[in-house]
Amino acid sequence: MSEIEREAMEYDVVIVGAGPAGLSAAIRLKQLDADLNVVVLEKGSEVGAHILSGAVLDPCGLDALIPDWKEKGAPLNTPVNEDNFYMLGEAGEIRIPNFPMPPLMNNHGNYIVSMGNVCRWMAEQAEELGVEIFPGMACSELVYGDNGEVKGVVAGVFGLEEDGSYGPNTEPGMELHGKYVFLSEGVRGSLSKEVIAKYDLQAGKEPQKYGVGMKEIWEIDPAKHKEGSVTHTMGWPLNSNAGGGSFVYHLENNQVYVGFVVHLNYKNPHLFPYMEFQRFKHHPMIAELLEGGKRVAYGARAITEGGWQSMPKLVAPGVALLGCSAGMVNVPRIKGNHNAMLSGKAAAEAAFDAIKAERAGDELTAYEEDVRGGAIGKDLKKVRNVKPMWSKWGLTASLALGGFDMWFQTLTGGFSLFGTLGHGKNDAEATEEASKHKPIDYPKPDGKLSFDRLTNVSFSMTNHEESQPCHLRLADPAKPISVNLPKFAEPAQRYCPAGVYEVVEEEGSEPRFVVNFQNCVHCKTCDIKDPSQNITWTTPQGGDGPNYPNM
């Protein structure tokens, strides 16, 4: 919209996203030079509103960034004191002993946390240092300089007409320019996606892989609560239908995080990840824990799973990708927040050196070198073959071979007998035609342990202004019915964990594809898994989306 006139504000560094990566970068920049002008733009209504809480945090990132975080009151209140691994069958479970696990799988020394609260605390630390943080400011466009570099973003556009045009009540937002722009949007961010495509940053890399993680917070019977206990499971109910597994984390106040991850490279378009999660809770081990308790929150989020070989080039002129915008999750550990923090610190140090040398708008190659050659690279390289082994050879083989590979690399300083395995197809291409698979019969939710999607979505407190344009864009509005329905049984009806998409069939009328964008929890699964790659997730106006609880 070049004809739109906007005010512009100048900063040294503009940071998109107030997650652990973006806030770490902001804090480190001000630690290095209190006079740097740093701004953080957050699309959520407040810092933490779009952070799906519930994680086991390796504190190494905080240790490097704020060594006295304990004295400063960081909300890391629940140290892990028990690690459990189970292989589930439909009616029972087998405990996997801890001793064969590679050392990196040990959670002792880590903390069960609300990442929403950790980010709220980090935002307080950043503001005390003089960082400007603007919540409710979605960044909808990149601003490019005369030489093709990224020089800023457009933020704060409100009141667009339903068709996306500017109307009499539209607030055009403003441009925020920086010597460098950091994109820390999380998984599959719209601006990051644009940068990766424009500068061909994925060239020579494996395709990025993803999972969809769904999570509920429960308050349970105090007699069943084991503060500090961490449990992971694999196997039932997914079995051979898809990769994935579960986690149950006991934090304080008789609360547990109950989560379920489904790898998005599954073949059967009839698979219903959300219903697999609901079915999982009826396993005797989980049902006994939750019986008599109540669910207090729900949310969902895509997870980057490609790892070392899928990380794109991290820099382009004027811009750097941080944390999950680049894909820094250690899949077998189910952890990425520590690497996000370390990436923010590394990007800040590279930008500080560049600005001190009176540079701007170039590539921060020192950041790229730090990530690939430092702690993040070492963390991801050791586990690089676990995901492709699981995808190619199944769960049992990946447990045995992946465990061996991690142990061997631990003993040899990173050498693997397998080299670096590839991922092959992206997750959309992995979807096969519906005619090759049988539909899956899922039990109806009972309203006590399992719930229908729309009821659960109400526990995410998601909200979108109905008069705004739909932020879920269809490249071809006809394709869901003309292609995806006959060929793939239109899997958008099932892969979305918020019930955004439905096919409405009424007597005497042709089927209609309906997009209920008000339900969207910003997981971005549709952008990833749609077999026709027909759906693009874009940023809605600031403040819209989930409002995850402050707990």
C-alpha positions in Angstrom: 0.0 0.0 0.0 2.6 2.5 -1.1 0.0 5.3 -1.5 -0.8 5.2 2.2 1.0 7.9 4.1 2.3 6.9 7.5 4.4 8.4 10.2 7.8 6.8 10.8 9.8 6.2 14.0 13.5 5.5 14.0 15.2 2.9 16.2 18.4 1.1 16.3 16.8 -2.3 16.5 13.1 -3.2 15.8 12.1 -6.6 17.3 8.9 -8.3 16.2 7.5 -10.6 18.9 7.7 -10.5 22.7 8.5 -14.2 23.2 11.6 -15.5 24.8 13.8 -14.8 21.7 12.7 -11.3 21.1 12.8 -10.3 24.8 16.2 -11.8 25.2 17.5 -9.8 22.3 16.0 -6.6 23.7 17.5 -7.2 27.2 21.0 -8.0 25.8 21.1 -5.0 23.6 20.4 -2.7 26.5 22.9 -4.5 28.7 25.5 -3.9 26.1 24.6 -0.2 25.5 22.0 1.6 27.5 21.7 4.3 24.9 20.5 2.0 22.1 16.9 2.6 21.0 15.2 -0.7 21.0 11.5 -1.5 20.5 9.6 -4.7 20.8 6.2 -5.1 19.0 3.8 -7.8 20.2 0.6 -8.7 18.5 -1.0 -10.1 21.6 -3.2 -8.0 23.8 -0.4 -8.2 26.4 3.0 -9.9 26.7 2.3 -13.6 27.2 -1.3 -13.5 25.8 -0.2 -15.6 22.8 2.3 -17.8 24.7 0.8 -21.2 25.2 2.0 -21.8 28.7 3.3 -25.1 30.1 6.9 -26.1 29.4 9.9 -27.7 30.9 12.6 -25.0 30.7 16.3 -25.6 30.5 17.6 -22.5 32.4 20.9 -22.3 30.4 19.5 -19.4 28.3 18.5 -17.4 31.4 21.8 -18.3 33.0 23.6 -16.7 30.1 21.4 -13.7 29.8 20.5 -12.8 33.4 22.8 -14.9 35.7 21.0 -13.5 38.9 17.6 -14.5 37.7 16.7 -16.2 40.9 17.5 -13.1 43.0 15.5 -11.0 40.5 12.4 -13.2 41.1 12.1 -15.1 37.8 9.0 -17.3 37.9 10.9 -20.6 37.8 9.2 -22.1 40.9 8.9 -25.8 40.2 12.2 -27.7 39.7 11.8 -31.1 38.1 12.2 -33.9 40.6 10.9 -36.9 38.7 11.2 -38.1 35.1 8.9 -40.8 33.7 8.8 -42.3 30.2 6.0 -44.7 29.2 5.0 -46.6 26.1 1.2 -46.8 26.1 -1.1 -49.5 24.9 -4.8 -49.1 24.8 -5.4 -50.6 28.3 -2.0 -50.3 29.9 1.6 -49.0 29.8 5.2 -50.0 30.1 7.7 -47.8 31.9 10.9 -47.2 30.0 13.8 -47.1 32.5 15.7 -43.8 32.8 19.2 -45.3 32.7 19.3 -46.1 28.9 18.3 -42.5 28.1 21.1 -40.2 26.8 22.2 -37.6 29.3 20.6 -34.8 27.3 17.2 -36.4 28.0 17.5 -35.9 31.8 15.3 -33.1 33.1 16.8 -32.7 36.5 18.0 -29.2 36.8 15.2 -28.0 34.6 12.0 -26.2 35.7 8.3 -26.7 35.0 7.1 -23.2 34.0 4.4 -21.0 32.5 6.2 -19.5 29.6 3.6 -16.8 29.5 4.6 -15.7 33.0 8.3 -16.1 32.2 7.9 -13.7 29.3 5.9 -11.3 31.4 8.8 -11.2 33.9 11.3 -10.8 31.1 9.3 -7.9 29.7 9.6 -6.2 33.1 13.4 -6.7 33.0 13.5 -5.2 29.5 11.4 -2.2 30.4 13.5 -1.5 33.5 16.5 -1.3 31.1 14.6 1.2 28.9 13.2 -1.1 26.1 10.0 0.2 24.6 7.4 -2.6 24.4 4.2 -2.1 22.5 1.6 -4.9 23.0 -1.5 -5.1 20.7 0.7 -3.9 17.8 0.5 -6.5 15.0 3.2 -6.2 12.3 1.4 -6.6 9.0 4.1 -5.6 6.4 7.8 -5.4 6.0 9.4 -2.1 4.8 12.2 -2.4 2.3 15.0 0.1 1.7 16.4 1.4 -1.6 18.9 -1.5 -1.8 16.4 -4.3 -1.2 17.3 -4.5 2.5 14.7 -4.9 5.3 14.6 -1.5 7.0 11.5 -1.8 9.1 7.9 -2.9 9.6 4.4 -1.6 9.4 2.5 -2.0 12.7 -0.8 -0.9 14.2 -3.1 -1.1 11.2 -6.7 -1.2 12.5 -10.2 -0.9 11.1 -9.7 -2.3 7.6 -12.9 -3.0 5.6 -14.1 -6.6 5.4 -12.5 -6.9 1.9 -9.1 -5.7 3.2 -9.4 -2.3 1.7 -8.8 1.0 3.5 -12.0 2.7 4.6 -12.9 6.0 6.3 -12.3 4.6 9.8 -9.1 2.8 9.0 -6.0 3.6 11.1 -3.1 3.1 8.7 -0.6 2.4 11.4 3.0 3.5 11.4 6.4 2.5 10.1 9.1 1.6 12.6 12.5 1.7 11.0 15.7 0.1 12.4 19.3 -0.4 11.5 18.3 -4.0 12.0 15.0 -5.9 12.3 14.7 -9.0 14.3 11.9 -11.4 13.5 11.0 -13.5 16.6 7.4 -14.2 15.6 7.4 -17.9 16.6 6.5 -20.8 14.3 5.6 -20.0 10.7 5.4 -16.2 11.2 4.0 -14.4 8.2 6.9 -11.9 8.0 9.5 -14.6 8.5 7.8 -16.7 5.8 8.1 -13.7 3.4 11.8 -13.1 4.2 12.7 -16.8 3.8 11.0 -16.8 0.3 12.2 -13.4 -0.8 15.9 -14.1 0.0 15.7 -17.8 -0.7 17.0 -18.6 2.8 15.8 -22.3 2.6 18.1 -23.0 -0.4 20.3 -26.0 0.2 18.4 -27.0 3.4 15.9 -29.7 4.1 12.2 -28.7 4.2 11.0 -27.6 7.6 8.9 -30.1 9.5 6.2 -29.4 12.0 3.9 -30.9 14.7 0.7 -29.5 16.2 0.8 -29.3 20.0 -2.4 -29.1 21.9 -2.5 -28.4 25.6 -4.9 -28.2 28.5 -4.3 -26.9 32.0 -6.1 -29.0 34.7 -6.7 -28.5 38.4 -6.6 -31.9 39.9 -7.3 -33.6 43.2 -4.4 -32.6 45.6 -4.0 -36.2 46.7 -3.0 -37.1 43.1 -0.7 -34.1 42.6 3.1 -34.6 42.5 4.7 -31.2 42.2 7.8 -31.4 40.0 6.8 -34.6 38.2 7.4 -34.9 34.5 5.9 -37.7 32.3 6.2 -38.3 28.6 4.4 -41.0 26.7 4.5 -42.5 23.2 2.4 -45.1 21.4 -1.3 -45.3 21.9 -3.6 -43.8 20.6 -1.5 -42.8 17.6 0.4 -46.1 17.1 1.3 -46.3 13.4 -1.1 -43.6 12.2 1.2 -40.8 13.0 4.3 -39.8 15.0 3.9 -37.9 18.3 3.3 -38.3 22.0 2.2 -36.7 25.2 3.4 -34.9 28.2 2.0 -34.4 31.7 3.8 -31.8 33.9 2.9 -31.2 37.5 3.5 -27.6 38.5 2.4 -25.8 41.7 -1.1 -25.1 43.0 -2.4 -28.6 42.1 -2.2 -27.8 38.4 -1.0 -30.1 35.6 -0.2 -29.3 32.0 -1.6 -32.1 29.8 -0.3 -31.9 26.3 -0.4 -33.9 23.1 1.8 -33.5 20.0 1.0 -35.0 16.5 3.7 -34.8 13.8 2.1 -33.2 10.8 3.8 -35.5 8.3 1.0 -38.1 8.7 -0.4 -39.7 5.6 -4.0 -40.4 6.3 -6.2 -37.3 5.7 -8.9 -38.8 7.9 -6.7 -38.4 11.0 -8.1 -36.0 13.5 -5.3 -34.7 15.8 -7.6 -33.0 18.2 -9.7 -36.1 18.7 -6.5 -38.2 19.2 -5.7 -35.8 22.1 -9.2 -36.2 23.6 -9.0 -40.0 23.2 -5.6 -40.1 24.9 -7.1 -38.7 28.1 -9.2 -41.8 28.4 -6.2 -44.0 28.8 -6.5 -45.5 32.3 -3.3 -43.9 33.6 -4.3 -40.4 32.5 -8.1 -40.8 33.3 -7.2 -41.8 36.8 -5.1 -38.7 37.3 -7.7 -36.3 35.9 -10.8 -37.9 37.4 -12.5 -35.4 39.8 -10.4 -32.5 38.4 -11.4 -29.7 36.0 -9.9 -28.3 32.8 -9.2 -24.5 33.2 -7.5 -23.6 29.8 -6.9 -24.9 26.3 -4.7 -23.9 23.5 -2.8 -25.1 20.5 0.4 -24.2 18.6 2.5 -25.6 15.7 6.0 -26.7 16.7 9.0 -26.7 14.4 10.5 -30.2 14.2 13.0 -30.1 11.3 16.0 -29.3 13.5 19.5 -28.8 12.4 19.2 -29.7 8.8 16.0 -27.6 8.3 17.2 -24.3 9.8 17.2 -21.8 7.0 19.9 -19.2 6.6 19.3 -16.9 9.5 20.2 -13.6 8.0 19.4 -11.4 5.0 20.2 -7.7 4.5 18.9 -5.8 7.5 17.0 -8.8 9.1 17.7 -11.8 11.3 15.4 -14.8 12.2 15.4 -15.7 15.9 14.1 -18.7 17.8 11.2 -20.6 16.4 11.1 -18.2 13.4 14.1 -20.3 12.3 13.2 -23.6 14.0 15.4 -24.2 17.0 13.4 -26.9 18.9 15.3 -29.9 20.1 12.6 -32.5 19.2 13.4 -35.4 21.5 13.8 -33.0 24.5 10.6 -31.2 23.5 12.5 -28.0 24.3 13.2 -24.8 22.3 12.8 -21.9 24.7 16.4 -22.2 25.9 17.7 -22.0 22.3 15.3 -19.1 21.6 16.9 -17.1 24.5 20.4 -18.0 23.3 19.5 -16.9 19.8 18.2 -13.6 21.0 21.4 -13.0 22.9 23.6 -13.9 20.0 21.6 -11.7 17.5 21.9 -8.7 20.0 25.6 -9.1 20.3 26.1 -9.2 16.5 23.9 -6.1 16.0 25.7 -4.3 18.8 29.0 -4.9 17.2 27.7 -3.8 13.8 26.1 -0.6 15.1 29.2 0.2 17.0 31.1 -0.1 13.7 28.5 2.2 12.1 27.0 -0.5 9.9 23.3 -0.8 9.1 21.1 -2.9 6.8 23.7 -5.5 6.0 23.8 -9.2 6.9 24.7 -10.1 10.5 26.9 -13.0 9.6 28.4 -13.1 13.1 25.0 -14.1 14.4 24.7 -17.0 11.9 28.2 -18.2 12.9 27.4 -18.0 16.6 24.2 -20.0 16.2 25.7 -22.8 14.0 29.0 -23.0 15.8 27.9 -22.4 19.4 25.7 -23.9 22.0 22.5 -23.9 19.8 24.3 -25.8 17.0 25.7 -28.3 19.4 22.3 -28.9 21.0 20.5 -29.4 17.7 23.3 -31.3 15.9 23.3 -34.2 18.4 19.6 -34.9 17.8 19.4 -34.2 14.1 18.6 -37.8 13.1 15.9 -38.6 15.6 13.0 -37.0 13.6 13.9 -38.4 10.2 14.4 -41.9 11.7 11.0 -41.7 13.3 9.4 -40.5 10.0 11.2 -43.1 7.9 11.3 -46.2 10.1 8.7 -45.8 12.8 8.6 -45.4 16.5 10.4 -48.5 17.7 13.3 -48.2 15.3 13.7 -44.5 16.1 13.8 -45.2 19.8 16.5 -47.8 19.4 18.6 -46.1 16.6 17.9 -42.6 17.7 18.9 -43.4 21.3 22.1 -45.1 20.0 22.9 -42.2 17.8 22.5 -39.6 20.6 24.6 -41.7 22.9 27.3 -42.3 20.2 27.5 -38.5 19.5 27.7 -37.8 23.2 30.7 -40.1 23.4 32.4 -39.0 20.1 31.8 -35.2 20.3 29.1 -35.1 17.7 30.2 -37.7 15.1 27.3 -39.8 13.8 27.5 -43.1 11.9 24.4 -42.1 10.1 25.7 -38.7 8.9 22.8 -36.3 8.6 19.6 -37.9 7.4 17.1 -35.9 5.2 13.4 -35.3 5.8 12.2 -35.7 2.2 8.7 -34.3 1.6 7.3 -31.4 3.4 4.2 -32.0 5.6 1.6 -30.9 3.0 3.1 -33.2 0.4 3.1 -36.1 2.9 -0.8 -36.2 2.8 -2.1 -39.0 0.7 -5.4 -39.3 -1.1 -8.4 -40.3 1.1 -9.1 -43.3 -1.1 -5.9 -45.0 0.1 -7.0 -44.8 3.8 -9.9 -45.8 5.9 -11.8 -43.2 7.9 -11.1 -43.3 11.7 -14.0 -43.7 14.1 -13.5 -41.5 17.1 -15.5 -41.8 20.4 -17.8 -38.9 21.2 -16.4 -36.6 23.9 -17.9 -37.3 27.3 -17.8 -33.7 28.6 -15.8 -34.8 31.7 -12.4 -35.9 30.4 -12.8 -35.1 26.7 -14.5 -32.1 25.1 -15.7 -31.0 21.7 -13.5 -28.5 19.9 -15.7 -25.4 20.2 -16.2 -25.9 23.9 -12.5 -26.2 24.4 -11.8 -23.2 22.2 -13.8 -21.1 24.6 -11.2 -21.9 27.2 -8.5 -20.2 25.0 -10.3 -16.9 25.4 -9.7 -16.3 21.7 -11.4 -13.3 20.2 -11.3 -11.6 16.7 -13.2 -8.5 15.7 -15.8 -10.0 13.3 -15.9 -6.9 11.0 -12.2 -7.2 10.1 -10.9 -9.0 7.0 -10.5 -12.8 7.4 -6.8 -13.3 8.2 -6.9 -16.8 6.7 -6.4 -16.2 3.0 -7.5 -18.7 0.3 -5.4 -18.4 -2.8 -8.3 -20.1 -4.7 -11.6 -20.1 -2.9 -12.9 -22.9 -5.1 -10.1 -25.3 -4.4 -11.4 -26.7 -1.0 -14.5 -28.0 -2.6 -13.2 -28.7 -6.2 -9.9 -30.4 -5.1 -9.5 -31.0 -1.4 -12.9 -32.5 -0.8 -13.0 -35.2 -3.5 -9.3 -36.0 -3.3 -8.5 -35.6 0.4 -11.9 -35.5 2.1 -11.0 -31.9 2.9 -8.7 -32.5 5.9 -9.0 -28.9 7.1 -12.1 -30.0 8.8 -9.9 -32.2 11.0 -6.3 -30.9 11.2 -7.4 -27.5 12.7 -7.5 -27.8 16.5 -9.9 -24.9 16.8 -12.8 -25.9 14.4 -12.1 -22.9 12.0 -12.9 -24.8 8.8 -16.0 -26.8 8.0 -17.7 -28.1 4.9 -21.4 -27.3 5.0 -23.6 -29.7 3.0 -27.3 -28.7 2.8 -30.0 -30.6 0.9 -30.4 -29.2 -2.5 -27.2 -27.2 -2.5 -23.6 -27.7 -3.4 -21.2 -28.1 -0.5 -19.8 -24.9 0.9 -16.4 -24.3 2.6 -16.8 -22.1 5.6 -13.9 -20.3 7.4 -14.9 -19.4 11.0 -11.8 -17.2 11.6 -13.1 -16.0 14.9 -12.2 -19.4 16.4 -8.5 -19.2 15.3 -5.9 -19.7 18.1 -3.1 -18.8 15.7 -1.5 -22.3 15.6 -0.9 -22.0 11.9 -1.5 -25.7 11.2 -3.6 -24.8 8.2 -0.7 -22.9 6.6 1.5 -25.9 7.0 -0.7 -29.0 6.4 -3.2 -28.0 3.7 -2.4 -30.5 0.9 -3.0 -27.9 -1.8 -1.0 -25.2 0.0 -4.0 -23.0 -0.6 -4.3 -21.3 2.9 -2.0 -18.6 4.1 -2.1 -17.4 7.7 -1.7 -13.7 8.0 -1.5 -11.4 11.0 -4.9 -10.2 12.2 -5.2 -6.8 13.8 -3.3 -6.3 17.1 -4.7 -7.7 20.3 -6.9 -10.3 18.5 -6.4 -14.0 19.0 -6.1 -16.1 22.1 -5.7 -14.6 25.6 -4.1 -17.4 27.5 -4.5 -17.2 31.2 -2.0 -15.6 33.6 -1.2 -18.8 35.4 
